[in-house]
């Protein structure tokens, strides 16, 4: 009976060792899978950071362009105001301001504007039809 108890105890101990070895192997496989997933996440994160850096650079470029456009607009508005003041001053000092423009002169000016616009439109069309542009 003592021999049987020792045998059973040894068998149970061996079974426990085998189960622990199987569990350790399973944990090792889990650890390997986690390492692989971590590596994939690290690669994806690096790609996302590179993409974010690219987007930030593009945003900075766009912001610079927008700032330049805003500056140009302010300068243009200042020039427009100065020109309007100069026009108003010259009209005040001009004796011709109170005189109406004859209809024939007005009609001739309109015709000339139409001619200039037509010439500009045809020149623009000729430039765009040149091969390689």
Secondary structure, DSSP 8 states (H G I E B T S, - for coil): -HHHHHHHHHHHHHHHHHHHHHHHHHHHHHHHHHHHHHHHHHHHHHHHHHHHHHHHHHHHHHHHHHHHHHHHHHHHHHHHHHHHHHHHHHHHH-GGGGS---HHHHHHHHHHHHHHHHHHHHHHHHHHTSTT-
